[in-house]
């Protein structure tokens, strides 16, 4: 989170916690998935979180298909990621 202002603002509230709940973990993963689609964060997230990359991509794929319609802008970002 310290390497990028956007990730710091998104994830900063979790860094101070001593114990994370299941909900906290899911929120962090969802936030990281969103940051993966941000062109300023894609390489940073992908490089540092390689073991989680497939999970993050899958979360994005599900979000892009939500509601029965595909968001083409997000789909393009997912493909680049």
Secondary structure as the mmCIF struct_conf table of DSSP 4:
data_model
#
loop_
_struct_conf.conf_type_id
_struct_conf.id
_struct_conf.beg_label_comp_id
_struct_conf.beg_label_asym_id
_struct_conf.beg_label_seq_id
_struct_conf.end_label_comp_id
_struct_conf.end_label_asym_id
_struct_conf.end_label_seq_id
TURN_TY1_P TURN_TY1_P1 UNK A 2 UNK A 3
HELX_RH_AL_P HELX_RH_AL_P1 UNK A 5 UNK A 15
TURN_TY1_P TURN_TY1_P2 UNK A 16 UNK A 16
BEND BEND1 UNK A 18 UNK A 19
HELX_RH_AL_P HELX_RH_AL_P2 UNK A 22 UNK A 36
TURN_TY1_P TURN_TY1_P3 UNK A 37 UNK A 37
BEND BEND2 UNK A 38 UNK A 38
TURN_TY1_P TURN_TY1_P4 UNK A 39 UNK A 41
HELX_RH_AL_P HELX_RH_AL_P3 UNK A 42 UNK A 48
TURN_TY1_P TURN_TY1_P5 UNK A 49 UNK A 49
HELX_RH_3T_P HELX_RH_3T_P1 UNK A 50 UNK A 52
HELX_RH_AL_P HELX_RH_AL_P4 UNK A 53 UNK A 65
HELX_RH_3T_P HELX_RH_3T_P2 UNK A 66 UNK A 68
BEND BEND3 UNK A 69 UNK A 69
HELX_RH_AL_P HELX_RH_AL_P5 UNK A 72 UNK A 80
#
